[in-house]
Amino acid sequence: MMESAYRTFWPRFWAGILDGILFLPITLIDPWVYSHINSNGVLAIWFVLSTSTFFIYEVLMHGKYGQTVGKMATRVIVLDVSLDKLSMRQAFLRDSVYIALTTVGIIIDFPKVVKGWNPYQGPIGLSTKILSFASFGWFLVELVTMLTNNKRRALHDFIAGSVVIRRQGFRE
């Protein structure tokens, strides 16, 4: 039987939704920036920042507080498997696969953005399709991993040596 402190599927699900809503302004502003800014240099900087902001947020929030805003709202916290505070290194490791996939995407698309390419116009390139499928595949592996162990640790938790628990089950 799973200890109640580790029953975190739904809180984590809703935390992801809340964190997504938090970043909705960037998602809504992004197409406007590409269609109204004429400086390729500014667009290149925007491209890198808007593409990586969510991962920077996740790593810094998990490393400093053990929680994103969404996790705070849903009362779950990410800790080291020993139930000590998560380190910044562990926070980075939790997101390392998505960071790597995003970095590859930035490397592939950055030269196009510098030349004035608008990611919201034209056909989707093969690299974008491959990275999208890889991200979705990683998500599925994470989901299966999380649902098949008693502590609900996703693969990124095994990589980082972390665990997510309900906040009320955590002794401070």
C-alpha positions in Angstrom: 0.0 0.0 0.0 1.3 3.4 -0.9 1.9 5.9 1.9 -0.4 8.9 1.6 2.6 11.3 1.5 3.5 9.9 -1.9 0.1 10.1 -3.5 1.0 13.0 -5.7 -0.2 12.3 -9.2 -3.2 14.7 -9.1 -1.5 17.5 -7.2 1.5 17.3 -9.7 -1.0 17.3 -12.6 -2.7 20.4 -11.3 0.6 22.0 -10.4 1.7 21.6 -14.1 -1.5 23.2 -15.2 -1.1 26.1 -12.8 2.6 26.6 -13.8 1.5 26.5 -17.5 -1.1 29.2 -16.8 1.6 31.3 -15.1 3.6 31.2 -18.4 0.6 31.8 -20.6 1.5 35.5 -21.1 4.8 34.5 -22.8 2.9 32.0 -25.0 0.5 34.7 -26.0 3.1 37.4 -26.5 5.4 35.2 -28.5 3.6 35.3 -31.9 3.1 39.1 -31.6 6.8 39.6 -31.0 7.8 37.7 -34.2 5.3 39.5 -36.3 5.9 43.1 -35.0 9.6 43.2 -34.1 11.9 43.9 -37.1 15.3 43.5 -35.5 16.7 40.0 -36.1 19.1 40.5 -33.1 16.2 41.3 -30.7 14.3 38.3 -32.1 17.2 36.0 -31.6 17.5 37.1 -28.0 13.8 36.8 -27.5 13.9 33.3 -29.1 16.5 32.0 -26.6 14.8 33.6 -23.6 11.2 32.7 -24.4 12.3 29.1 -25.2 14.3 28.6 -22.0 12.4 30.7 -19.4 10.2 27.8 -18.2 13.2 25.5 -17.5 15.1 28.3 -15.8 12.0 28.9 -13.6 11.6 25.2 -12.7 15.3 24.7 -11.9 15.6 27.8 -9.8 12.3 27.3 -7.9 12.9 23.6 -7.2 16.5 24.3 -6.2 15.7 27.2 -3.9 12.2 26.2 -2.5 11.7 22.6 -3.6 8.5 23.8 -5.3 7.2 25.8 -8.2 4.3 28.2 -7.7 2.0 25.4 -8.9 3.5 22.9 -6.4 3.1 25.5 -3.7 -0.6 25.9 -4.5 -1.2 22.1 -4.6 0.9 21.5 -1.5 3.5 19.2 -2.8 7.3 19.6 -2.5 10.3 18.0 -4.2 12.9 16.7 -1.8 16.1 14.6 -1.9 15.2 10.9 -1.4 16.5 11.2 2.1 13.8 13.9 2.6 16.4 16.6 2.9 16.2 19.8 0.9 16.8 19.4 -2.9 20.0 20.8 -4.2 20.4 23.1 -7.2 22.3 20.3 -8.9 19.4 17.9 -8.3 16.9 20.5 -9.6 18.9 20.8 -12.8 19.1 17.0 -13.2 15.3 16.7 -12.8 14.9 18.8 -16.0 18.1 17.8 -17.8 16.4 15.8 -20.5 14.0 18.5 -21.5 16.8 21.1 -21.1 18.9 19.0 -23.5 16.0 18.6 -26.0 15.3 22.3 -25.8 19.0 23.2 -26.3 19.2 21.1 -29.4 16.1 22.9 -30.7 17.6 26.3 -30.0 20.9 25.3 -31.7 19.0 24.1 -34.8 16.6 27.0 -35.1 18.8 29.9 -33.8 20.5 30.5 -37.2 17.1 30.7 -38.9 15.8 33.2 -36.4 18.9 35.3 -36.8 18.1 35.4 -40.6 14.5 36.6 -39.8 12.6 33.3 -39.7 9.3 33.5 -37.9 8.5 30.2 -36.1 4.8 30.9 -36.5 4.9 31.0 -40.3 5.7 28.3 -42.8 5.9 24.6 -42.5 7.3 22.8 -39.4 10.8 21.5 -40.0 11.9 17.9 -39.6 14.0 18.8 -36.6 11.0 20.3 -34.8 9.0 17.2 -35.5 11.7 14.9 -34.2 12.2 17.0 -31.1 8.4 17.1 -30.5 8.2 13.3 -30.8 11.2 12.9 -28.5 9.6 15.2 -25.9 6.3 13.3 -26.1 8.1 10.0 -25.8 10.0 11.2 -22.7 6.7 12.4 -21.2 5.2 8.9 -21.7 8.2 7.2 -20.1 8.0 9.6 -17.2 4.3 8.9 -16.8 4.7 5.1 -16.9 7.6 5.3 -14.5 5.7 7.5 -12.0 2.6 5.2 -12.1 4.6 2.0 -11.6 6.3 2.6 -8.2 5.0 3.1 -4.7 6.7 6.5 -4.2 5.4 7.9 -7.5 8.9 8.8 -8.6 9.1 9.7 -12.3 12.3 8.9 -14.3 13.6 12.4 -13.7 13.2 11.8 -9.9 15.4 8.7 -10.3 18.0 10.7 -12.3 18.1 13.4 -9.7 17.7 11.3 -6.6 14.5 13.2 -5.7 11.0 12.4 -4.6 7.8 14.5 -4.6 5.6 14.3 -1.4 2.5 16.0 -0.1 3.5 19.0 1.9 1.4 18.0 5.0 3.4 14.8 5.1 6.7 16.7 5.4 8.2 17.4 8.8 9.9 20.8 8.8 
